[in-house]
Amino acid sequence: MSKRAFEKIKSGLEEAIAISRGNADAATYVVHVPEQVDVRAIRKDLRLTQREFSTRYGFNLARLRDWEQGRSHPDSAVRAYLKVISEEREAVERALRAA
C-alpha cells in the first residue's frame, strides 16, 4: 500500500471517528440517505405488527400499509428515520421516551 493511500484511509477513519463523537463540522461531511428502504423488513426484523410499529415510531398506520404494499414510498426524512430505527433502535426509543 502506498503512503498516499494509507494517508487517505487514515484521514477517512479520523473523520468517521469525529463524526461519531459529534466533533465534526456538519458542513464538512455528507449524510447519505438510502434511496429505498424495505419498511416491511425493518418492521418484521423488530417482530412488530403494523399497528405496533406505527404506534411505537409515530407513523400513520394507513401510510405504513401503503409503503409496505408499494402504493407510495417514504420521503427522504422518513427513509433516514427508518434507517436509524433499523440500525439504532435503542437510541430512537430512548429519545422518544425522553420527549
Z-matrix of the N, CA and C atoms (Angstrom, degrees):
N
C 1 1.451
C 2 1.530 1 107.30
N 3 1.310 2 115.04 1 135.81
C 4 1.464 3 118.71 2 179.85
C 5 1.523 4 110.72 3 -76.22
N 6 1.297 5 114.44 4 159.25
C 7 1.470 6 119.92 5 179.09
C 8 1.528 7 109.96 6 -62.11
N 9 1.328 8 116.71 7 -37.40
C 10 1.475 9 120.83 8 -179.76
C 11 1.529 10 110.45 9 -63.69
N 12 1.328 11 116.75 10 -44.95
C 13 1.467 12 120.57 11 179.35
C 14 1.525 13 110.10 12 -62.58
N 15 1.319 14 116.13 13 -43.43
C 16 1.459 15 120.52 14 178.36
C 17 1.523 16 110.98 15 -58.90
N 18 1.319 17 116.86 16 -45.02
C 19 1.466 18 121.17 17 -178.55
C 20 1.526 19 111.07 18 -64.02
N 21 1.333 20 117.97 19 -37.88
C 22 1.462 21 120.82 20 178.31
C 23 1.535 22 110.80 21 -66.34
N 24 1.320 23 115.95 22 -42.31
C 25 1.462 24 119.76 23 178.76
C 26 1.525 25 109.89 24 -65.53
N 27 1.310 26 116.58 25 -44.49
C 28 1.466 27 121.30 26 179.20
C 29 1.526 28 110.46 27 -59.85
N 30 1.320 29 116.29 28 -45.35
C 31 1.463 30 120.57 29 179.85
C 32 1.533 31 110.92 30 -61.10
N 33 1.331 32 116.25 31 -42.58
C 34 1.458 33 120.19 32 178.93
C 35 1.519 34 112.41 33 -62.75
N 36 1.322 35 115.70 34 -41.17
C 37 1.464 36 119.50 35 178.43
C 38 1.520 37 111.24 36 -66.11
N 39 1.315 38 117.17 37 -40.15
C 40 1.467 39 120.34 38 177.98
C 41 1.524 40 110.96 39 -63.26
N 42 1.334 41 116.63 40 -39.87
C 43 1.466 42 120.27 41 177.01
C 44 1.529 43 110.64 42 -64.08
N 45 1.324 44 116.35 43 -43.05
C 46 1.464 45 120.17 44 179.90
C 47 1.524 46 111.17 45 -61.51
N 48 1.299 47 116.76 46 -41.12
C 49 1.465 48 121.01 47 178.21
C 50 1.526 49 110.32 48 -64.06
N 51 1.320 50 117.04 49 -44.06
C 52 1.469 51 120.72 50 179.41
C 53 1.525 52 111.01 51 -62.02
N 54 1.327 53 116.65 52 -41.86
C 55 1.464 54 120.83 53 179.13
C 56 1.525 55 109.75 54 -64.11
N 57 1.335 56 116.89 55 -46.36
C 58 1.467 57 119.97 56 -177.64
C 59 1.520 58 112.21 57 -64.49
N 60 1.324 59 116.60 58 -27.32
C 61 1.468 60 120.37 59 178.54
C 62 1.524 61 112.60 60 -89.96
N 63 1.320 62 116.72 61 -3.32
C 64 1.461 63 120.71 62 -179.14
C 65 1.512 64 113.58 63 77.47
N 66 1.325 65 117.51 64 19.56
C 67 1.463 66 121.91 65 -177.34
C 68 1.520 67 113.69 66 -100.02
N 69 1.311 68 118.15 67 0.42
C 70 1.460 69 120.78 68 -176.20
C 71 1.525 70 110.61 69 -93.54
N 72 1.306 71 115.54 70 149.26
C 73 1.455 72 121.99 71 174.71
C 74 1.530 73 106.98 72 -74.37
N 75 1.311 74 116.99 73 119.82
C 76 1.464 75 121.28 74 -176.75
C 77 1.522 76 112.67 75 -56.99
N 78 1.315 77 117.65 76 -25.13
C 79 1.462 78 120.76 77 179.91
C 80 1.528 79 112.08 78 -72.84
N 81 1.324 80 117.48 79 -12.83
C 82 1.464 81 119.89 80 -175.55
C 83 1.525 82 113.59 81 -97.00
N 84 1.326 83 119.14 82 -2.74
C 85 1.454 84 119.85 83 179.15
C 86 1.517 85 110.59 84 -137.18
N 87 1.303 86 115.20 85 161.91
C 88 1.452 87 122.51 86 -178.32
C 89 1.520 88 108.70 87 -114.94
N 90 1.307 89 115.95 88 135.10
C 91 1.455 90 121.46 89 175.82
C 92 1.524 91 107.13 90 -94.02
N 93 1.310 92 116.79 91 132.27
C 94 1.459 93 121.55 92 -178.63
C 95 1.522 94 109.67 93 -102.02
N 96 1.314 95 115.28 94 114.61
C 97 1.467 96 121.32 95 177.61
C 98 1.525 97 107.03 96 -96.09
N 99 1.326 98 117.53 97 129.52
C 100 1.467 99 118.81 98 -178.92
C 101 1.525 100 111.48 99 -61.61
N 102 1.325 101 115.57 100 142.93
C 103 1.469 102 120.55 101 178.63
C 104 1.523 103 111.28 102 -69.21
N 105 1.317 104 116.31 103 -32.65
C 106 1.458 105 121.38 104 179.70
C 107 1.521 106 109.11 105 -138.28
N 108 1.306 107 115.14 106 148.62
C 109 1.460 108 120.70 107 173.21
C 110 1.521 109 108.24 108 -133.67
N 111 1.303 110 116.18 109 147.17
C 112 1.455 111 121.51 110 177.33
C 113 1.530 112 107.13 111 -95.33
N 114 1.310 113 115.13 112 89.87
C 115 1.462 114 121.52 113 -174.93
C 116 1.524 115 110.41 114 -59.29
N 117 1.308 116 116.71 115 -44.41
C 118 1.465 117 120.45 116 -179.15
C 119 1.536 118 110.56 117 -60.66
N 120 1.317 119 117.90 118 -42.86
C 121 1.471 120 121.11 119 -179.78
C 122 1.524 121 111.00 120 -63.76
N 123 1.325 122 117.11 121 -40.59
C 124 1.467 123 120.48 122 178.18
C 125 1.525 124 109.42 123 -62.06
N 126 1.322 125 116.33 124 -47.74
C 127 1.467 126 120.70 125 -178.95
C 128 1.515 127 111.25 126 -62.94
N 129 1.324 128 116.73 127 -45.77
C 130 1.469 129 119.99 128 -178.69
C 131 1.522 130 111.19 129 -66.44
N 132 1.325 131 117.37 130 -35.37
C 133 1.463 132 120.54 131 177.08
C 134 1.526 133 111.05 132 -60.72
N 135 1.327 134 116.13 133 -31.78
C 136 1.466 135 121.55 134 178.39
C 137 1.530 136 111.87 135 -86.35
N 138 1.331 137 116.04 136 -2.89
C 139 1.467 138 122.57 137 179.12
C 140 1.531 139 112.16 138 57.89
N 141 1.324 140 115.32 139 46.10
C 142 1.459 141 121.25 140 179.49
C 143 1.520 142 109.75 141 -117.76
N 144 1.323 143 116.07 142 146.52
C 145 1.457 144 120.30 143 171.38
C 146 1.529 145 107.81 144 -72.30
N 147 1.311 146 116.02 145 167.86
C 148 1.465 147 119.17 146 176.34
C 149 1.526 148 110.44 147 -58.22
N 150 1.317 149 116.71 148 -44.54
C 151 1.461 150 120.21 149 -178.93
C 152 1.532 151 110.79 150 -63.33
N 153 1.326 152 118.13 151 -45.24
C 154 1.466 153 121.47 152 179.30
C 155 1.533 154 111.20 153 -61.46
N 156 1.328 155 115.99 154 -44.88
C 157 1.462 156 120.60 155 -179.22
C 158 1.527 157 110.94 156 -63.06
N 159 1.336 158 116.21 157 -46.44
C 160 1.466 159 119.52 158 -178.29
C 161 1.523 160 111.19 159 -65.21
N 162 1.318 161 117.29 160 -39.26
C 163 1.461 162 120.73 161 179.25
C 164 1.521 163 111.28 162 -68.66
N 165 1.322 164 117.05 163 -46.41
C 166 1.462 165 121.18 164 -176.47
C 167 1.533 166 111.93 165 -62.83
N 168 1.328 167 117.07 166 -39.49
C 169 1.468 168 119.61 167 -172.96
C 170 1.524 169 114.56 168 -108.61
N 171 1.334 170 116.74 169 5.53
C 172 1.460 171 120.52 170 172.35
C 173 1.512 172 116.26 171 81.38
N 174 1.332 173 117.30 172 26.27
C 175 1.461 174 120.37 173 178.42
C 176 1.515 175 110.13 174 -95.55
N 177 1.313 176 116.04 175 149.20
C 178 1.449 177 121.98 176 171.82
C 179 1.527 178 107.42 177 -70.73
N 180 1.326 179 117.68 178 128.89
C 181 1.462 180 121.80 179 -175.39
C 182 1.530 181 111.81 180 -59.98
N 183 1.316 182 117.44 181 -43.61
C 184 1.468 183 120.36 182 -179.70
C 185 1.528 184 110.72 183 -64.20
N 186 1.332 185 116.62 184 -39.23
C 187 1.466 186 120.49 185 178.26
C 188 1.525 187 110.65 186 -65.10
N 189 1.332 188 116.68 187 -41.67
C 190 1.466 189 121.16 188 177.40
C 191 1.527 190 110.06 189 -58.91
N 192 1.316 191 116.86 190 -44.39
C 193 1.470 192 120.57 191 178.57
C 194 1.522 193 110.78 192 -62.46
N 195 1.326 194 117.04 193 -40.33
C 196 1.466 195 120.35 194 177.53
C 197 1.527 196 111.14 195 -60.57
N 198 1.327 197 116.93 196 -43.83
C 199 1.473 198 120.34 197 178.73
C 200 1.516 199 110.67 198 -61.65
N 201 1.325 200 116.37 199 -46.78
C 202 1.459 201 120.42 200 -176.65
C 203 1.522 202 112.28 201 -66.71
N 204 1.323 203 117.37 202 -30.27
C 205 1.456 204 120.85 203 -178.98
C 206 1.524 205 112.47 204 -94.89
N 207 1.332 206 117.08 205 3.15
C 208 1.456 207 121.35 206 175.27
C 209 1.514 208 115.72 207 77.79
N 210 1.326 209 117.47 208 12.31
C 211 1.474 210 120.56 209 179.39
C 212 1.517 211 111.77 210 -76.94
N 213 1.331 212 116.29 211 -25.48
C 214 1.463 213 121.83 212 175.00
C 215 1.524 214 107.37 213 -151.00
N 216 1.330 215 115.88 214 173.48
C 217 1.459 216 120.75 215 -177.33
C 218 1.521 217 109.39 216 -133.60
N 219 1.329 218 116.83 217 144.71
C 220 1.468 219 119.85 218 179.57
C 221 1.531 220 111.14 219 -63.94
N 222 1.342 221 115.98 220 145.05
C 223 1.457 222 119.32 221 175.95
C 224 1.525 223 109.53 222 -74.31
N 225 1.322 224 117.28 223 176.88
C 226 1.467 225 120.43 224 -172.83
C 227 1.525 226 112.96 225 -62.21
N 228 1.319 227 118.01 226 -37.73
C 229 1.465 228 119.82 227 179.49
C 230 1.530 229 110.89 228 -64.99
N 231 1.318 230 116.50 229 -41.48
C 232 1.464 231 120.70 230 179.23
C 233 1.525 232 110.08 231 -68.72
N 234 1.348 233 117.36 232 -39.09
C 235 1.467 234 119.65 233 176.75
C 236 1.526 235 110.68 234 -60.73
N 237 1.329 236 117.02 235 -40.49
C 238 1.466 237 120.56 236 177.56
C 239 1.527 238 110.11 237 -63.77
N 240 1.321 239 117.19 238 -44.58
C 241 1.465 240 122.02 239 178.75
C 242 1.532 241 110.55 240 -61.00
N 243 1.331 242 116.50 241 -44.35
C 244 1.456 243 120.39 242 178.81
C 245 1.523 244 111.51 243 -62.66
N 246 1.319 245 116.79 244 -37.85
C 247 1.464 246 120.88 245 177.38
C 248 1.527 247 110.27 246 -62.27
N 249 1.320 248 116.67 247 -42.56
C 250 1.467 249 120.34 248 178.84
C 251 1.529 250 109.98 249 -66.73
N 252 1.321 251 117.29 250 -41.23
C 253 1.466 252 120.03 251 176.29
C 254 1.524 253 109.55 252 -57.92
N 255 1.318 254 116.25 253 -44.09
C 256 1.454 255 120.96 254 -178.30
C 257 1.523 256 112.76 255 -65.44
N 258 1.322 257 116.86 256 -41.26
C 259 1.464 258 121.44 257 -173.44
C 260 1.524 259 114.43 258 -93.31
N 261 1.341 260 117.04 259 -30.20
C 262 1.472 261 120.95 260 -173.73
C 263 1.526 262 110.96 261 -138.12
N 264 1.327 263 115.08 262 53.48
C 265 1.470 264 120.90 263 -175.44
C 266 1.520 265 112.73 264 -53.96
N 267 1.316 266 116.83 265 -42.60
C 268 1.464 267 119.91 266 -177.53
C 269 1.530 268 111.31 267 -62.42
N 270 1.320 269 117.12 268 -39.20
C 271 1.466 270 120.67 269 179.25
C 272 1.524 271 110.59 270 -65.72
N 273 1.317 272 116.88 271 -40.93
C 274 1.460 273 120.98 272 178.48
C 275 1.528 274 109.89 273 -62.87
N 276 1.306 275 116.49 274 -45.15
C 277 1.462 276 119.88 275 -178.06
C 278 1.531 277 111.28 276 -67.44
N 279 1.334 278 117.36 277 -37.41
C 280 1.474 279 119.24 278 175.19
C 281 1.534 280 110.58 279 -61.90
N 282 1.310 281 116.49 280 -43.84
C 283 1.467 282 120.98 281 -178.76
C 284 1.527 283 110.65 282 -65.03
N 285 1.320 284 117.20 283 -41.08
C 286 1.462 285 119.81 284 -179.53
C 287 1.524 286 112.18 285 -70.94
N 288 1.313 287 117.29 286 -33.06
C 289 1.474 288 119.77 287 177.12
C 290 1.527 289 110.49 288 -68.77
N 291 1.317 290 117.44 289 -30.98
C 292 1.465 291 121.48 290 -176.68
C 293 1.525 292 112.00 291 -76.89
N 294 1.325 293 116.72 292 -15.07
C 295 1.464 294 120.17 293 -176.10
C 296 1.506 295 112.39 294 -71.35
